[in-house]
Amino acid sequence: VGGPAMLASQKDFNNAVSQVKLLKEDPGNEVKLKLYALYKQATEGPCNVPKPGMLDFINKTKWDAWNALGSLSKEAARQNYVDLVSRLSASSESPSPEAPAADRKQPESDSLVVTSEDGITTIRLNRPAKKNALTTQMYHDIIAALQAASKDESAITVLTGSGDYYCSGNDLTNFTHLPAGGLEEMARSAAALLRDFVNCFIDFPKPLVAVVNGPAVGISVTILGLFDVVYATDRASFHTPFSHLGQSPEGCSSYTFPKIMGSSKAAEMLLFGKKLTAQEACAQGLVTEVFPDGTFQKEVWARLKAYSKLPPNAMRISKQIIRNREKEKLHAVNAEESSVLRERWQSDECMNAIASFLSRKAKL
Ligand SMILES: CCCCC/C=C/C(=O)SCCNC(=O)CCNC(=O)[C@H](O)C(C)(C)COP(=O)(O)OP(=O)(O)OC[C@H]1O[C@@H](n2cnc3c(N)ncnc32)[C@H](O)[C@@H]1OP(=O)(O)O
């Protein structure tokens, strides 16, 4: 995790183009359309030819597929083409329909589990003994998992937690591992990581669903404004205790929360750390729907499986229309929030609050 992955070379791409012709099984129209679009993007770049007329059905469908790739770079398209062909070749040799995530780079630690099944990629926070608090490694792994999910075959991506908590937010011990550059360097690199992490949610191109299986704290709450749908168990609560911690809002919540729930409700959460029940969060628009805990998993996953069968390109494009005009604003908000937090993390208020938690004097 960390450095950029090596992209496929022109030679890999040429080999993949030849390999397609040798596939033993017809991959079906949907996949052929995807191959066509990636090929065009990889060789010619973003679609800038005129749209065929309504009655020219085949060429219009091909044009739509190419155009849906937007500004994806030639290099990334080449890589996606090579990946897709390699998956098709592998599956035509061994009949293993549940393998879409087998080639995914697995997270560095067991604290994150990524699976792909039934058209859904699930990113599961898996540190139940620590209430799924996010370590520095987990932020990196979630970034990598979102990047992979944005390119995989799944239609929908889900973030959820293992155990009784959804997530207790940032692992406060992250702040205790001081690098050689001291507090200033720690704050600088945490702010850069925070910015990259939140950017991945802002830019995520597919439907993104939070399955909130229990209480949620801190950054796991603030980023919910960047999800498309949020399902919660009635056991969940939503808590952003930034002032208690000497910190300030992140995850674009300083912008999304007032927009979602109105400025005074947002202020009560973000300034005073008011904890919301699941029902309150739903009434204020942060949560889409609340389910009884006893049937939560069954009901939510049945619904998501049904949604994952909807045409994936239509869902992507609809998401683009809904979100794109906000993106520039969200990136600016994220940059500002990260920069303010960089200062906050070096403040006495913040250091005292963290020391207090670590010495068990205070619990939120
Ligand atoms: C680089 C990007 C930075 C992004 C900025 C993000 C900001 C935030 O997310 S701010 C919010 C930070 N989170 C918190 O302040 C929560 C702190 N935790 C608690 O207040 C409580 O643990 C609780 C309310 C979440 C749960 O209480 P309880 O049910 O009583 O369970 P325990 O306290 O016994 O927790 C079990 C175990 O887990 C450890 N733990 C829980 N949360 C965190 C955490 N956020 N960071 C570190 N460790 C956490 C807790 O210490 C216990 O550990 P053991 O004592 O070793 O069993």
The ligand as an SDF file (V2000), in Angstrom:
LIG
                    3D

 57 59  0  0  0  0  0  0  0  0999 V2000
   -5.6050   10.3520   10.1590 C   0  0  0  0  0  0  0  0  0  0  0  0
   -7.0420   10.6900   10.1010 C   0  0  0  0  0  0  0  0  0  0  0  0
   -7.6060   11.3100   11.3530 C   0  0  0  0  0  0  0  0  0  0  0  0
   -9.0530   11.5490   11.2180 C   0  0  0  0  0  0  0  0  0  0  0  0
   -9.6750   12.3100   12.3480 C   0  0  0  0  0  0  0  0  0  0  0  0
  -10.6950   11.4940   13.0020 C   0  0  0  0  0  0  0  0  0  0  0  0
  -11.2740   11.8950   14.1340 C   0  0  0  0  0  0  0  0  0  0  0  0
  -12.1540   10.9940   14.9080 C   0  0  0  0  0  0  0  0  0  0  0  0
  -12.5880    9.9370   14.5030 O   0  0  0  0  0  0  0  0  0  0  0  0
  -12.5270   11.5910   16.4560 S   0  0  0  0  0  0  0  0  0  0  0  0
  -13.2730   10.2420   17.3110 C   0  0  0  0  0  0  0  0  0  0  0  0
  -12.2500    9.3650   17.9650 C   0  0  0  0  0  0  0  0  0  0  0  0
  -12.9070    8.3310   18.7360 N   0  0  0  0  0  0  0  0  0  0  0  0
  -13.1350    8.4150   20.0290 C   0  0  0  0  0  0  0  0  0  0  0  0
  -12.8180    9.4000   20.6590 O   0  0  0  0  0  0  0  0  0  0  0  0
  -13.7680    7.2220   20.6920 C   0  0  0  0  0  0  0  0  0  0  0  0
  -12.9460    6.7510   21.8620 C   0  0  0  0  0  0  0  0  0  0  0  0
  -13.5610    5.5520   22.4510 N   0  0  0  0  0  0  0  0  0  0  0  0
  -14.5060    5.6170   23.4030 C   0  0  0  0  0  0  0  0  0  0  0  0
  -14.9270    6.6530   23.8400 O   0  0  0  0  0  0  0  0  0  0  0  0
  -15.0390    4.2960   23.8950 C   0  0  0  0  0  0  0  0  0  0  0  0
  -14.0550    3.3100   23.6900 O   0  0  0  0  0  0  0  0  0  0  0  0
  -16.3380    3.8760   23.1460 C   0  0  0  0  0  0  0  0  0  0  0  0
  -17.4650    4.8260   23.5660 C   0  0  0  0  0  0  0  0  0  0  0  0
  -16.1590    3.9150   21.6350 C   0  0  0  0  0  0  0  0  0  0  0  0
  -16.7120    2.4300   23.5500 C   0  0  0  0  0  0  0  0  0  0  0  0
  -16.7790    2.3300   24.9670 O   0  0  0  0  0  0  0  0  0  0  0  0
  -16.9780    0.8840   25.6380 P   0  0  0  0  0  0  0  0  0  0  0  0
  -18.1450    0.1980   25.0500 O   0  0  0  0  0  0  0  0  0  0  0  0
  -16.9790    1.0950   27.1130 O   0  0  0  0  0  0  0  0  0  0  0  0
  -15.7200    0.0510   25.1750 O   0  0  0  0  0  0  0  0  0  0  0  0
  -14.1860    0.2620   25.6060 P   0  0  0  0  0  0  0  0  0  0  0  0
  -13.8990    1.6820   25.8280 O   0  0  0  0  0  0  0  0  0  0  0  0
  -13.8400   -0.6840   26.6920 O   0  0  0  0  0  0  0  0  0  0  0  0
  -13.4500   -0.1380   24.2270 O   0  0  0  0  0  0  0  0  0  0  0  0
  -12.9590   -1.4510   23.9750 C   0  0  0  0  0  0  0  0  0  0  0  0
  -11.5180   -1.3260   23.5820 C   0  0  0  0  0  0  0  0  0  0  0  0
  -11.4350   -0.5630   22.3880 O   0  0  0  0  0  0  0  0  0  0  0  0
  -10.5430    0.5420   22.5690 C   0  0  0  0  0  0  0  0  0  0  0  0
  -11.0080    1.6680   21.7560 N   0  0  0  0  0  0  0  0  0  0  0  0
  -12.2690    2.0020   21.4720 C   0  0  0  0  0  0  0  0  0  0  0  0
  -12.2870    3.0810   20.7060 N   0  0  0  0  0  0  0  0  0  0  0  0
  -11.0250    3.4470   20.4800 C   0  0  0  0  0  0  0  0  0  0  0  0
  -10.4200    4.4920   19.7380 C   0  0  0  0  0  0  0  0  0  0  0  0
  -11.1300    5.3720   19.0300 N   0  0  0  0  0  0  0  0  0  0  0  0
   -9.0900    4.5610   19.7270 N   0  0  0  0  0  0  0  0  0  0  0  0
   -8.3400    3.6810   20.4020 C   0  0  0  0  0  0  0  0  0  0  0  0
   -8.8610    2.6360   21.1260 N   0  0  0  0  0  0  0  0  0  0  0  0
  -10.1900    2.5390   21.1590 C   0  0  0  0  0  0  0  0  0  0  0  0
  -10.6350    0.8320   24.0560 C   0  0  0  0  0  0  0  0  0  0  0  0
   -9.5060    1.5460   24.4480 O   0  0  0  0  0  0  0  0  0  0  0  0
  -10.6840   -0.5820   24.5990 C   0  0  0  0  0  0  0  0  0  0  0  0
   -9.3780   -1.1000   24.5380 O   0  0  0  0  0  0  0  0  0  0  0  0
   -8.8410   -2.0980   25.6990 P   0  0  0  0  0  0  0  0  0  0  0  0
   -8.9600   -1.3100   26.9820 O   0  0  0  0  0  0  0  0  0  0  0  0
   -7.4390   -2.4020   25.3040 O   0  0  0  0  0  0  0  0  0  0  0  0
   -9.7650   -3.2840   25.6860 O   0  0  0  0  0  0  0  0  0  0  0  0
  1  2  1  0
  2  3  1  0
  3  4  1  0
  4  5  1  0
  5  6  1  0
  6  7  2  0
  7  8  1  0
  8  9  2  0
  8 10  1  0
 10 11  1  0
 11 12  1  0
 12 13  1  0
 13 14  1  0
 14 15  2  0
 14 16  1  0
 16 17  1  0
 17 18  1  0
 18 19  1  0
 19 20  2  0
 19 21  1  0
 21 22  1  0
 21 23  1  0
 23 24  1  0
 23 25  1  0
 23 26  1  0
 26 27  1  0
 27 28  1  0
 28 29  2  0
 28 30  1  0
 28 31  1  0
 31 32  1  0
 32 33  2  0
 32 34  1  0
 32 35  1  0
 35 36  1  0
 36 37  1  0
 37 38  1  0
 37 52  1  0
 38 39  1  0
 39 40  1  0
 39 50  1  0
 40 41  1  0
 40 49  1  0
 41 42  2  0
 42 43  1  0
 43 44  1  0
 43 49  2  0
 44 45  1  0
 44 46  2  0
 46 47  1  0
 47 48  2  0
 48 49  1  0
 50 51  1  0
 50 52  1  0
 52 53  1  0
 53 54  1  0
 54 55  2  0
 54 56  1  0
 54 57  1  0
M  END
$$$$
